[in-house]
């Protein structure tokens, strides 16, 4: 992947390069993020020699979540997840931290689309409220 490629093209390439259930899961969650927030901005962060494709990141007035891919999981980490309501109990990882929360998705796991989109919408609202507070 070239550094000149757009973040969207880099994420497309990452998904295509996976070629297994993880690519399908990451593609589905990405689609749900865009459905929940059509104004979301895609970025790729933390590119390094050990991870040349970087980490897909979705932002709206700050990071909403990242999409990390591991051998056995796709991990969606919400930057301010501890502050977000999660009535459906989607968060199942990184529960001990004070700020972040994550959803680990394994092969065959289902994620409730409506509950996930509500979580993304809550993250957007949180970031927007925080932005407004900082500008006053």
C-alpha positions in Angstrom: 0.0 0.0 0.0 1.2 3.4 -0.9 1.2 6.3 1.6 -0.4 8.4 -1.1 -3.5 6.2 -1.2 -6.6 7.7 0.4 -7.6 6.2 3.8 -10.7 4.7 2.2 -8.6 3.0 -0.5 -6.2 1.7 2.2 -9.1 0.3 4.2 -10.6 -1.3 1.1 -7.2 -2.9 0.4 -6.9 -4.2 4.0 -10.4 -5.8 3.8 -9.7 -7.3 0.4 -6.3 -8.6 1.6 -7.8 -10.5 4.5 -9.8 -12.7 2.3 -11.6 -14.5 5.1 -14.3 -14.0 7.7 -12.4 -11.1 9.3 -12.6 -9.1 6.1 -16.3 -9.7 5.8 -16.8 -8.7 9.5 -14.7 -5.5 9.1 -16.6 -4.6 5.9 -20.0 -5.1 7.6 -19.0 -3.1 10.7 -17.6 -0.3 8.4 -20.9 -0.2 6.5 -22.9 0.1 9.8 -20.6 2.9 10.9 -21.3 4.8 7.7 -25.1 4.1 8.0 -25.1 5.5 11.6 -23.0 8.5 10.7 -22.9 9.5 7.0 -20.5 12.3 7.9 -17.9 10.0 9.4 -14.3 10.4 8.2 -12.1 7.4 7.6 -8.4 7.5 8.6 -5.6 5.0 8.9 -3.4 5.4 12.0 -0.4 3.8 13.6 1.3 2.6 10.5 4.6 1.0 11.3 6.9 -1.7 10.0 5.2 -4.4 12.0 1.8 -3.2 10.8 2.3 -1.6 7.4 -1.4 -1.4 6.6 -2.1 0.5 9.8 -5.4 0.6 11.8 -8.6 1.7 10.2 -10.1 4.5 12.2 -13.5 6.3 12.0 -13.7 9.9 13.2 -16.2 12.6 13.8 -15.0 15.5 15.9 -12.4 13.0 17.2 -12.0 9.3 17.1 -15.2 7.3 17.3 -13.6 3.8 17.0 -10.8 1.8 15.5 -11.0 -1.6 13.7 -8.1 -3.8 14.6 -7.8 -7.3 13.1 -6.2 -10.2 14.9 -6.0 -13.9 14.1 -9.1 -14.8 16.1 -10.9 -11.5 16.4 -11.9 -8.3 14.8 -11.8 -5.7 17.6 -13.7 -2.4 17.4 -12.4 -0.1 20.1 -14.4 3.0 21.0 -12.1 5.7 22.1 -14.6 7.1 24.7 -16.6 3.8 25.2 -16.6 4.0 29.0 -18.7 7.2 28.7 -21.3 5.7 26.3 -24.5 4.0 27.1 -24.5 0.3 26.1 -27.9 -1.1 26.9 -27.5 -4.0 24.6 -24.2 -5.0 26.2 -22.1 -5.0 23.0 -18.9 -4.1 24.8 -17.2 -7.4 25.8 -13.5 -6.4 25.9 -11.3 -3.7 27.5 -13.9 -3.3 30.2 -11.4 -2.5 33.0 -10.1 0.7 31.6 -11.3 4.1 32.5 -11.8 5.4 28.9 -12.0 2.9 26.1 -14.3 -0.1 25.6 -14.2 -2.7 22.8 -16.2 -5.2 21.0 -14.4 -8.4 20.1 -16.0 -10.3 17.3 -15.0 -13.9 16.6 -15.8 -16.1 13.6 -19.5 -16.8 13.6 -20.4 -14.1 16.1 -23.3 -11.8 15.3 -23.6 -8.2 16.3 -27.0 -6.5 16.6 -26.9 -3.9 13.8 -29.4 -1.5 15.4 -27.6 -1.6 18.8 -24.2 -1.1 17.1 -25.5 1.9 15.1 -26.9 3.3 18.3 -23.5 3.0 19.9 -21.9 4.8 17.0 -24.5 7.6 17.2 -23.8 7.9 20.9 -20.1 8.2 20.2 -20.8 11.0 17.7 -23.0 12.8 20.1 -20.4 12.5 22.9 -17.6 13.9 20.6 -19.8 16.7 19.4 -20.7 17.7 22.9 -17.1 17.6 24.0 -16.1 19.7 21.0 -18.8 22.3 21.9 -17.6 22.4 25.5 -14.0 23.0 24.5 -14.9 25.9 22.1 -16.7 27.9 24.8 
